[in-house]
Amino acid sequence: MAKRKYGWTEDKIARFIKEGRGQGELSNYKPWLTIYDVPSNGRVHRIQGLKTERIHHFLSDFERGYFYLAEWSDQVIDIREQFPLDREVTTTIAERIGIKHPEDPTSKTPIVMTTDFYITTRINEKIINFARTVKPSKELNSSRVIEKFEIERVYWEEKNIEWGIVTEKELPKETIQNIEWLRSSRELSEDINPTLKEILLNHLIKETEPLIKVLNDFDIDYQLTEGTALAIFKHMLAQKRITVDVTKKIDLTQPACDFASILDRSTSERWGT
């Protein structure tokens, strides 16, 4: 098998542009970089987007975690990862502020810089875009990394787009784990009668016994395959039919009726500010 070439040349950049990299929206968007275009120094991820209905490419666990938070938000309507910056603009900025523009070490070709996330939100019927770079906090100790971030910061500032850096310190582990546990349940299995959702919901509202017991009893009472009630419950959480504080561990030993209480979700939107 031929060795994959990760370097950059003008021809390669032109080819990526012709392929439509960094263009489009929602399902039609193509990230500038995929997991196949960069050498892997850690874990990379390909994840089917529930809102965008396309495969997303993430180059780290931190990027994946931020994606889960963005996708869970009711305000977010589009998520574009590995978003390219206009190279003419970034080279001009770099020259103006006296910072060396990133270039390929072999060909010396100025590379196309990218921002990890370009997010589109709808807040009070107003469309607002913002950009986020997701990096481990230890990288912020590198003067060269900070220089490149400064080019990025000025780029977005001149476009009047809010930009910020997100590290692992701003990524709530418990919340991300909860979202990951729920997102696969967004769609209910075709083998499950959808009318059972309303019946189960009525059970939860009235029951003070532990949730896991109520779910197990529901399977027995309605002669369902073991785990069916849990699958329905997770589906209703994933669809936000039942609200839950995803910032805390989802405890199935809590009273069932606790999960029927309506919570103020406004605090869960603060991750994007």
Summary of the structure (lengths in Angstrom):
residues: 273
radius of gyration: 22.4
end to end distance: 45.4
largest distance: 72.1
contacts: 745
relative contact order: 0.11
helix: 42%
strand: 16%
